[in-house]
Amino acid sequence: MKKVQEFIFNKTFLAPYFDINLMTMPKTRQNETCKSKTIICFFMICLLADQNAIGQFRKYSNEFLQIGAGARGLSMGNAQVASVMDATAGYWNPSRLVYIQDHPQVAVMHADYFAGIAKYDFLSLALPLADKKSTLGVSFLRFAIDDIPNTLFLVEPDGSLNYNNIQSFSSADHAVIFSYARKVKPIRNVEISWGANAKVIYRKVGSFAKAWGYGLDASFSASTDKWKIGAVLRDATSTFNAWSFNFTEREKQVLYLTNNSIPVQSTEITSPRMLLGATRKLLEYKKITLWGEFNAEMTIDGKRNTLIKSNLFNIDPRAGVEASLNKIFFVRAGIGNFQKGLADSDTLNQRKVWIFQPSIGTGFVYKNLTLDYALTNLANQENPLYSHVFSLRLNLIRKDEKKSP
């Protein structure tokens, strides 16, 4: 932890003004939000400035692509690899897009995190092809922190503080995912499909840094009346990001005078990860149906804080359930992100306990429209950092199709 702290304060070009800014600004709610954004900005930029990480695998690269998509998935603890059957499948498991066969479908979601500091938007479109065996999809993602204060020129040459020199900028991550899915010939009444994603990534931190990246995903799905299984190999060929940095002469001068290094062009590589999922029909009584799903995510980029961990591989399990009434009203719950963390009741910060993230949600179908809601916890079961997430799904049915019997 000490090395991380030293890295943050030594490598970040805004670090010389960090303590001054916090000590002098009034303690109002507005400035508390400003501080939070500034701290997040410091951490992000210091990661970009590590010149010893050129061309290497990074354990937490492109993590905005791991948040999730759609309130249904978020309410089920992100356990979606085997059961997703809507336009968000391009994100979760592209092979499951084949279950959108009759009409194009659109899905949208917006979420605010950390009291509105971070904003996450998702939009996807699924287009079934005329052969009834293939489906195309495209998804757009944006995760951003806006209005981040840039305190680089807060301190004047004479040592005085000039708050008029503080300007705001945004740090945003964007991704476009192109998906394709196709059914293959059934084997003993087992429906089988495969799918693939091509990802284009664009990340930008104000005028200081930007990156372009690309990667591929591969997936598989098999379904029966009671069982569904799925597998996704994310970043199958590794996902490559190339960073470039741009500083004005004035900014470079401040960096030099404050003994901060100036970042140069660098690359980062996201290693592959495997997601496996299985879902089963647990109950069917009259108009009530209950499904349960279990997923496991395996990574091989070094030891992580997961339920099963080692230097060779890590396994992060998650599970969710969904009960439906006549396939119109849905109730969901999920659990995931098991980690070992410090106990809140231990003031000495020595005792560690297992923590997890619970979630619940509902859904309602009305004609061609589906409204989903999720209440998710961003921290763990002991810290109530809950977010309310809504998402919509719409089947694009033509008027002439509606009139046909």
N, C-alpha and C positions, 0 to 999 in steps of 0.2 A: 504493500500500500504506500509505503514511503517513497518508493521509486516512482509510482504513478503520480503522487503529489508533486514531487520534484519536476517531473516531466511536464506536468500541466503548467506550473508557474514559470519554468525556465524556457519552454519552447513556444509559449503563446505570446504573440507580439502585443496583445492587449494587457498582459500581466502587469507591467509596471504601474498601471493606473488602477488596478483592481482594488487594492486596499483603500486608496484615496477616495475612489468613487463610492464605496460602501460606507465609509466613515462620515463623509460629508453630506450625502443625500439625506433629506428628511425621511423619517420612518413612517411613510404613509402606505396605504394599500397599493397605490399606483406605482410607487418606487419599489415595493416588494416584488411586484410582477416584473418590473424592469430588471431587478437583480436576478431573478430566476432566469430570465431570458439571457442575461449577460453570462451567467455561469454556464448555461447550456452551450452558448456560443463559444466560450473559452474552451470547453472540452472538445467540441467538434473541430475547431481550428487547430488545436494542439495535436490532434490525431493526424490532420492533414500535413502538419509541418514536420513530422518525423522523417528526416531524410535518410535514416538507416533502414527504412521499410520499403525501399524501392524494389518493385517487382517481386514482392513476397505475398504468401498467403496471409490473409488477415482473418482472425477468428470471428470477428463481428462486422464483417463487411456487408454493406447493403442490407442492414437489418430492417429497414423500413419495408422490405418485401416480405417480412415474416409476421407482420401485424395481423393480417387476416382480411377477409372481404365478405361483406354482407352480415347483417345482424343475426341471421340464422346460424352461421358458422361461429360467430363470436359468442352467442348464447350457449353453444354446445361445447365450449372450451376449445375451440379450433379443431375439433374432431370431425373432419369433413371429407377425408380422402376417399372413403368408400361410398358415401351416401349422397353427395351433392348431385343434383339433377337440374340445375338452373344455370343462368348465364354466368354466375360466379365460378362455375367449374373451370373456366379458363385460368383462374388463379389457383384453385385447390387441386384439381386433377383434370387436365384437359381431355382425357379419354372419356370422361363422363358427359361431355357436351353432346354426345350422340343421342342423349335422351331428350334433347330439344329437336323434335322432328317435324312438327306441323307448322309452326309459326316462329318468326324471329322474336327474340326476347331481349329486353333491356333491363339492366339492374344498376341502381345508383345507391350510394351510401355517403354520408358525411358524419364525421365524429370529431369532437373537441376533447383534447387531453390536457391534463395538468391545468385545470381551471381556464381553459381556452387558450393557453399559451401555444400549444401545438395543434395543428389542424390536419386532418386526414380525409382525403376524398378518393372515392373509387367509382368508376363508371365502366360498364362492360356491355357488349353487344354480341349476341349469338345468332348466327345465320345458318339455318339448316339448308342443305343442298337438295336438289330435285331428286337425287337418287335414293333419298331416305336412309342413306347409310353414312353420310358424312356431314360434318358441321364445322363451320368456320367461326372463329371468335376473335374479338379484339378487346383488350382491357386497358384502362388508363388509371394510373395511381399517382397521387401527389401527397407527400408528407412535408409539412413546412412549419417553420417558426418565423413569424413575421414581426416586424417592428423591433428588431434587436438593436439596442443602442451601441454605437461604435464610439468608444471612449479613447480612441487612438490619439486625438488631438485635444483631449480634455485639459491637459496641463500646458500652459503657455511657457515660452522660454524663460520668463522671469519667475516661474514656479507657481503662479496664480492659477486658479481653476476658472475656466471659461466654459460654462454649460451650453453656450450657444454653438460651440464647436461639436457638440454631440449630434450625430446624424444616425438615422435608422436604416437598416437593411434587412433582407430576408435570407434565410437559409432553407433551401427547398430541394427535395429529392423527387424526381419524376421517373416514371417507367411506363413504357408501352409494351404490352404483351400480345403477340400474334399467336393464335391457337388453331390447331387443326385436330379433328378427331374422326375416327372411322371405325365402323363395326366390321367384324369379320364373321365368318360362318360359325354358327353356334355348334357347340360340342355337347351332346347329350343334354339338351335343353338349358345349357349354360350360355348366356349372352356374354360375348367377349368383345372388347373394343380397345383400341390403342390411341394415344394422342401425343402431341408434341407442342412445345412453346418455343418461340423465338422472342427474346427480350432485348429491348433497347432502353438504356438507362441514361438519364441526364441529371447531374447533380450540380448545384450552384450555391456558393456562399458569397452573397453580395457581389461586389466587383473583384473580390480577392481571389476566388478559386472556382474552378468548374471542372467537371469530368464527364466523359462519355464512356459508356460501357455496353457490353453485349454478352449474351449467354443463351444457353439452350436447356430445356427441360424435356424429359421423356416420361411417359406414364402408361399404365395398364389398368384395366378394370374387368371384372367378371361378376355376373349377377345371376341369382336364382330367385325363386319366390320368397325364400326365407333368408338367404345369405347374399351379401355383397362384399367383395374384397377389392382393394385398390392399392396401387403402388406408384409412387412418383419419385423420380430421380431428378431433384432440382440441381441446377447448375451442373448438368451432366458433363459438360466439357470444361468446367470451371467458368466463372463469370469474370471478365476482365474489365477493369476500370482504369482509364488513363487520366491523371490529374494534370492540370496546368494552372499556374498562379500568375497573377498580374497585380503589381504594385506600382503606384506613382513614385516619382523621384522623392517627393516629400515624405511619402510613407516609408520608403526605403531608408531615408535619412533618420527618421524617428526610430526605426528598428535598429539601425546601426548604433545610434547614440545610447540606446537602452540595452545594448548587448544581447539583442535577440537575433537569432538566425533568420534568414530570408528563405522561405520554402522555394524549392525548385520543382520542375516537372517530375512526377513519380507515377507509379502504377500500383494497383492493388488487385489481388486475385481472390475470388470467393471460391472456397473448396466445395465439392459436391456434398449433398446430404440426401439421405434416403428416408422417405415417408411411407409407412405401411399402415393400412387400415382395414378393419373388418367391421361390418355391421350386421345385426341379426334382428329379425322380427321376434320380439319377446312376448307379445300378447296381441290377440285379435279377438275382440268380443263385440259383436253387433257392429256399431259404427265407430268403435274405439280401437285404435291401433297404436302399439307402443314399439318403438325401435330403439336399440342401443348400439352405440358405436365406440370402438376402441382404436386409437391411433398410437403409433410410436415413431418418433423421429430420431434417426441415427446420424451422428456427425463423427468425423474422423480427423478433426483439426486440432487435437489436443484436449486436455482435460477441461471440461466445463462443469458448472454448478448445476448438475442434473441429478435425477433420482439414481440412475446407473451411470457411473463415470469411471474412466480409466485413461491412461495415456494413449491407448490405442483407439478407443471408440467411446461414445456416450449415447445413452438412450433417454429420451425425454418422452414419457407417456402422457396421454391425455384421453379423456373419455367424455361422452355426452349421450343424452337420451332425448327423445322427442315423442310426445304423445299427441295424436291427432284425433279430432272428432269429425267424422264424415269428410275428412280431408279438406275441411274448411277452417277450423280453429285449431291452433297448435300451442302446446306448452313445452318448453325446453329447459334443460339445465346441463351444465358442464363443469369440468374441473381440469386443471392442467398447470403447467409451469411449476412443477415441484422443485423446490430449492431448499438448501440449508442456509438459514440466516440467523442473525443475532436476535435473541429474545427481547421483546420490547420491555418486559418487566425487569430485565437484568441491567442495572445502571452501570455495571462494570464492563459491559460489552465483552463478556467471556463465554457465556452459555449460548450454544447454537441449538436451534430447533428446526424441524421441517415445516416449511410454509408452502402454500399453494394459492392459486388464483381461482376462485369460484365465479360462476356466471349463471344467469337465468334469462329467460326471454319468452316471448309469445309471437304468434303470427296469425294473420287473418287473411283469407282469400275472398275477394269480391269480384265476381266476373273475371275480367282479364288482369286484375290488379291484385298484387300480394303485398301486404304491409308487414314488415318484421321489426321487432324491437328486442334489444339486448341491454341488460344491465351487467356491466363487466367491471371487474376490480383490477386496476392497473398495478397494485402492489401485492398484497396477500390478504389472507382472511382476517388478519389482525389490524390492518391499516385501511380504513374506509376511503380509498381513493377511487370511487366509483364513477363510471361514465355511462351516460345514456346514449345509446346508438340506435338510429332508425335507418331502415333501408327499404327501397321499393323495387318491385319487379313487375314488369308490364309485358304481356303478350301482345305483339303487334298483329292483330287480326284485321284483315280488310273487311270493309262493309259488305261486300258481296258474299264473303265467307260466313258472316254472321247470319245472313238471311237464308243460306242454304240449309236444308234439313239435315 
